Structure formats: C-alpha cells, structure tokens
C-alpha cells in the first residue's frame, strides 16, 4: 500500500507542477512598462505621478538597496478574450528572489487617482483589474528594493546592508514578467482542492483508510484531467475529489478558530520608514481580499501602525475605518506597539495600553479586551495586573514555543501575576503566528494541543508576517476546505474575541501559571545595543519629571500643561520599546534613528521641566527631587536645600585603601577591587571570604544562532577576570566624598571606574566609563555577596519578582540570564546587598560553595554584548554605567534604584512643597500627572513595593474636590484600595504589589 501511495504522490506532484499550475492562466498579453528611480528617500504618489518615466523591458536592472523605483504599467485587455471582469488580472514580478515574503522586494499598486489597490509580493503577485476585453488601464507600481538582510551572504554574518550609506549603489533586482492575464478560476480551485487532499493524506497514518481513500481520489483526479486539455477537463478533476473533500469531520475533531493576521515588525531588518510602507501594502492586500471574499476577518494590533496609515495614507485609513465598523478589520491588543515587556518601565508599560486603547477608542469606538503579543521575548510577571487595569481579560502569545529546554505544560490556562491578578491566557499550539492553514499545520495544532480531554479549542493566526503581507486567497481557500473535513481539525474564521469567549466557557476551571513567562531563548536582548537601553531609561525618567513638575505648576500657578508635547514624546518612547528595537535586534539604521529621537525627547522635555520648576517660585539655589523618596534632605517631589551630614575618612592599611563614612566601610586592595564591604548598621561583612567584589569579567560571546538575540550557557566557559589595573588612584574632593579610580584595558578598549563613598550614605556608587572596541565580547560586572539564599529578587514593573538561583530543575537551569529594572537584591532574613543601576537590564545570579562552609551568591550585571549581526557596529564607542552597592533589605534597594535614576537637579528655586506625599516607604508614588481628558484633574499612580500588605496615607498639597479609583485609562472603577478620604488626604490599604490609580478632582 505504501509503495502504491508513494507512486501516486510522485505522479500527482509532477502533474500539478507541469499541468495544473501553468493552466491557472488561460491566456496572457504583454503590457508597456516605464520606470522612474527615486533619487533618495521614498516620495508619495502625488510627487511620483508627474515624473518622467523611461521605457524598460523584462530583465531591467533596478534598485540599489533601500531604493525605490516607480513603474508605470499600461495596456489593453485583448479584445479576442472571452473573459469576465473577475478573470482579468495584472501579474507583476518586480524581481522576486525565492518565495520569502516580507524580506525582499515588495511593491504597492496605485490607480491613476492615487488610490492604493493591492500589494505585490512573493506568492501574492496579482492585481484584479475588473476589466472586460478591449478595455485599457494605466497603473503605478511603487517598488521597494528592500534587501534580504537576514540571509544575505553567510547567515548571521556582518552585513553592510543595515544602513543606507554602507549599502552598495549597485542594482539588486531585475524586472521579471509583467503581463495582463486571463485567470481560469476552475483550474485554480482544482489546485486548491489538490493541496488540501494531498496535504491531509500525508498527515494521516500510513495504514489509515482515510489516507488510502484520499490517495485513490487524487489518482482518479489525474486520470480525469486530460494533460493536453486541462481547461476543458478541470471540472471533471474537481468532481473526482468532491466526495473525499465533503466527508465531515469527526465529532471529537479539534476546533480551530482561524484569524487573519499579518505580524508586521514595527522595525527589524528594515527601518521604521519602511514599516510604514509595509503597513500600507499589507492593509491594501487585506482590503482587496475582503472585497473579493466576504468570509475574511483580519485582526491587527499596534495602534502605531494604524496611526501611520492615518497620517500617510488617509484614503486607505478611511477604508479601514469602514471595515472596522463592520467587524471584519479588527483592532486587537490595545497597545501602542507589540512591545517588549521585560524592559519597559512601570509607567511605560501602562502607557503602552493607555495610548493604544485610547487611539482605538477615539478612532474606531473599539475597546479592545485582549493582549496580543505573539512575538515578544518573554513576558513580565507584572503584565496580568497591568492588562487587567487597562480593561483587558485575555492574553495571547506564540513565542514561548521557542523555548530551548522546557515546554510550557498548557496552551489554555490562567496566568497569575506577582500581585495575584489572573488573566486568561492562550498559546496557539500551531506554533506559528504566520500560519498558511496547511493540513500539516492544522494536524500539528491538534497533535500538539496540551489540554486535550479538558478543552478542544485553539486559535490560529494565519497570514504572511514579520515583514508583512497578510492572508492570501490561497489561505482562505484552505480554510474553507477544512471547515468540516474528515481527518482534519475543523476551521472557523472568526475574530479573536469569539475564540476567547468560547474557550473561556469551555474551560471554566483552568490550571494556573504563576509568575513571569520566561522565554528560554533570546536572553541577549537584555544587553544588546546598550546605548538604546540607556536612552529608553533616560527618556522614561524625563517624562516622569516633566509630567510631575508640569502638573505641579499647573495646580499651583495655573501654568499650561503641555498635553500634546508629552503625548508625542510618550508615543516616541513607546514605539522604540517595540520588541525588535529596545531589545537590540534590529539593523543599525534603526538605532541611528532611535538616537536622534531620544535626543529630541531630551531637547523637548528639559525646557518643560526647567520652566515648570521656575514657575513655582524664586529664591536661593535649591535642589529638585523628582523621586518618591527623600534624598539628601530634599523631600520627595519637592525642591529644597541639600543637607548632608558626616564625613568620609581614607586610610592606607597594609597596602589596602580603607574608605569609611560611619554608614559603610569599604576596603580596596592594590588592584582597586573590593575585599571588604561592611554595613555600619549591623557590622556585617558583605564580601565572602577569599572573594573580591567589583570585578569586571569579559566573555567570548558567539551564540549558536542569533548574535544580538542570544546568550548561550557556553559563554561561561570563556570568562576572563580583568584584574590587572593600569591605574589605581585615591581621589578625595574635600566635600564629604572619597573615591578610588581605576583604569583597565581589554584589547583595544579602555574601562575607567570610579568607586565613590559619600558622607551620610550607606552605599558604594560606581561609575563605569567604557571606550569599547571589542566585538562578540560580553562585559559583566560581578559582586560576590556573603549570603546563603536560594533566590534573588529583581525589580520589575510595579514590584519585584523572586527567581531561584539554584539549578534544581531544568526550568531553573535554563533561566541563567534574567532581566531586572533598577535593582537586584540577594539576602538573608531581610539583610543582604542590593545592586542598583541606572541603565542596565541584563543580570545573572549564581550560588557557590563558600570557604568555611555554606554558600554565597554572585550578582553580575551584563554591561555590554557587542554582537555582529544584524548591526556590526553594535555597542561600539563610549558608554557610561552607574551602579550602587547598598547593604540592607529590599527597602534599601528600592530607594537606591530611584536615587540612581532620578538624581537631584540644581535649580534657581529655593523651596517648593510636594504636590503629593505618602507616609509609608513601602508605598511608592510612581506617577503624578494631569488627566488625559484635559479636565485638570490630578492623576496619581502608586503601588506597594516591598511585597507585603500595608496601609498608607497619601497627603495632598492641594485641596481635592473628590477622589476616584480608576483604571489606567482614568475611568472610574470600584473601590479596591481607598479606605477613607478628605479634602487633604487619602487613606489606603494595599495588598502586596497592588497597583492603584487615583483621580483627584481639584476643588
């Protein structure tokens, strides 16, 4: 039987390739093609249409990398054709290389009025003309010469294609066939029938009667279609397959909810400006397919992408708006972009939802209810609470199927965040967000689904993605044939919310996954492109300060609150938190642009801060504290005089330098490394016996696959301790400060560090300046800590997470590089060491046998990674990192993190009282701003930071006319934290890590 089926397959495949596929066209005719090469960046249709076009022929070489050429295509449908309008199409091959959609040449077709018609892409190279024989046409094709960066030359090798200025000017494409064709719909449908029957047969067991039946029918189809008259006998071929394709699915068949989709990376192996055009191409494809196929439903996330279309393609946007109103073009996700979720700060993660959901509400009247993040690189344990606070109840991702070691045990479950909030979660078992709905993919979905017996539904996003493209008519044909087909899961095309509601009802009692959804892959994204990560952290801080002081000035002086400027700046930050930008996995062009945008944010916001503070008063020089904790005598969110008490002493003892301020005692050896760090409050030693802290380490970093994305565990075998110092120097400035300065070299790089102890502060502050010229080399900063613990605490959004540092299980072993925000802490019974930072995200924490017994921990910051692909210049040049070592518990680490990221500013204002103040250090006010609706209400966002139930009083520096608890969009919710209010204060009771947003009306 197997040999017979194999023979049928061989016969069938040749017949399809040589007879059926060529017969999808009944006839073709040549057209006239002329070209105009854009001399620089892309131009709109209105500019391109009036240019001088030169005739070109097939084989014409065109398009330097990242260039654009407009083609004018004109012709007449031959009068001798007997074609209906739906059968006449223009096919365009601008020079496709292989079939990779989204990663090479793409084009967008316009009619003479400038209306977008449809994109031209591999496997989707046609435009329906809607013409009859004898009718003429003239169209314009904007062709983008996007290079295939990912597979150019040697895979993962450095490439000059990542920047316009380093790419060659030589043409990279040759114009292929451009013709008007008469399509044979019957033959096309037969090809789709065969694809379904053949694909299904190959997924069934060899001894299956259904498989044998399918191969028999396919064999009969080849007999029924005459090889020399395919057009005349295709109907007979379809009839031969009709019975096997109409056999209904089993009652127990897995149920697939298919959602049209096009995952478009907002930047990656192309710059943002190209993403704008990718969106236009993809959305034009979708609208054209909707016109032809009433069954298509398309889900699209990322408000930013809709906003681009509104700005650059307004006519296309209005057509999208009409389909949204019909419920067929469905906004999902509710975020500004499909962001990274590990590194964006607390408020930034909240703003991803507020900006995204507001856009969808304002433009379409749609309140999205799901979080749609198929491709982000792991998911913070804070996300369930943030999503719920934004009005979302569902979460979807596919990326966790990329885990290297462990497979998540469920596809449908409840995900519990660090505060106990739960959200319904689904991982599509199809294991791709770019499905083509092939029988192979559908069969994998059913086999792979982990919750069989308790549930039987899953979602499949289908359509070409990453570089865009979206669903095709072939995919819709596959969906229709699999709707109710024996041997296959059933397929229903529907919006995501229909799936989520049905799946939730099907599985009312669900398993629970608690904590972060860690991706055992792409761990290098916490460190790659360090300059961008610093820009993100700095921009988040600037926005916090600008909102705080602009709100304070508005309340106290009536100053105008810069809503539009703040919103514009936030949207720039949110865009650059996209999951291939902030993680460092894009081409160099992207990071050149990001640097300019961060510089513009600083240029825009620094005057906002300065003018707002200046408006609040005059007087002697003071210091501005934008942080939530008192700092050097200046109250939180206030301006005041800086007061520092105490002194710092420096002694030389047995060749070591001892720096002591009464709060902390630090001993540096002759190499400038820390051999002792003693907490003055407890007398406890922090450095383990025989160890040295503040140690720089370099590692060879050549991942198995993705340079910028990955860190593989093998890196640990190549470590080099940078002990020898070119210079060790003690610096005392006479102002209650002492420092040890060291200079070290590694290859062509120089690393200068200044370890500082200040009067009155129990901390060692370290400034590391790196002039970096190494490649594929990772630089870490290590701190051994004399505590016996099995876990480390790392700050994430609105709280922190405990992660095991042992390797008891494969899950623990695979979590060898992790993300933290402003601090990591290891300790025993509330005492230990916090390692804070001002721009570092990547960390690893390990346990080691201790001299004399027990264990100690090593906390390491990952400062630099310097990958070669996709940006060979990644991390080159100068960097500055600030680190603080803080003995104590989590509370001290939280304070240190805010101090490093929101340092005091000097100002020509003597004193300004805070707009709000809280009486409990465990409750942190993260954000103070004015309401987004322009009402003038004050919005305060706060959270419990220590991981314990607590009570607090929020004192108001103004008279409140009313207090409401709200969601992130500042809409009233039920009371969850407020226990009492009056005109000057709000009493609160919070559970661990609870996030609260208060809206305070001004009396």
Secondary structure, DSSP 4 states (H G I P E B T S, - for coil): -HHHHHHHHHHHHHHIIIIITGGGEEEEEE-EEEEEE-SSS---HHHHTTSPPEE--TT-EE--TTEEEEEEEEEE--TT----GGGEEEEE-S---TT-TTSS-EEEEE-TTS-EEEEEBTTB-EEE----TT-EEEEEEEEEE----TTSSSTT---GGGSGGGS-SS--EE---EEEEEE-HHHHHHHHHHHHHHHHHHHS-TT-HHHHHHHHHHHHHHHHS-TT-HHHHHHHHHHHHHHHHSPPPPTT--EEEEEE---B-SSSSS-HHHHHHHHHHHHHHHHHHHHH-TT--EEE--HHHHHHHHHH-HHHHHHHHHHHHHTSEEE-S-SSS-B-SSSS-HHHHHHHHHHHHHHHHHHH-----EEE-TT-S-B-TTHHHHHHHTT--EEEE-GGGG-SS---S-SEEEEE-TTS-EEEEEE-TT--SSB---HHHHHHHHHH-TTTTT--EEEEEESB-BB--B--HHHHHHHHHTTT-TTS-EEEE--HHHHHHHHHHHTSS--EEES-B--SS-GGGGTSSHHHHHHHHHHHHHHHHHHHHHHHHHHHH-PPP-HHHHHHHHHHHHHTTBTTTTTS-S-HHHHHHHHHHHHHHHHHHHHHHHHHHHHT--SS-EEEE-SSS-BTTBPTTEEE--------EEEEETTEEEEE-SSEEEEE-TTS-EEEEEETTTTEE-SPTT--BSEEEEEE---SS-TTT---GGGGGG-EEE---SEEEEEE-SSSEEEEEEEEEETTEEEEEEEEEETT---EEEEEEEEE--SSEEEEEEEEE----SEEEEEETTEEEEEE-S-SSHHHHH--SEE-SSEEEEEETTEEEEEEESS--EEEEEEEEPTTSSEEEEEEEEEE----SS-TTTT-EEEEEEEEEEEE-HHHHHHHHHHHHS--EEES---B--SEEES-TTEEEEEEEE-TTSS--EEEEEEE-SSS-EEEEEEESS-EEEEEEE-TTS-B---SSEEEEETTEEEEEE-TT-EEEEEEEE-
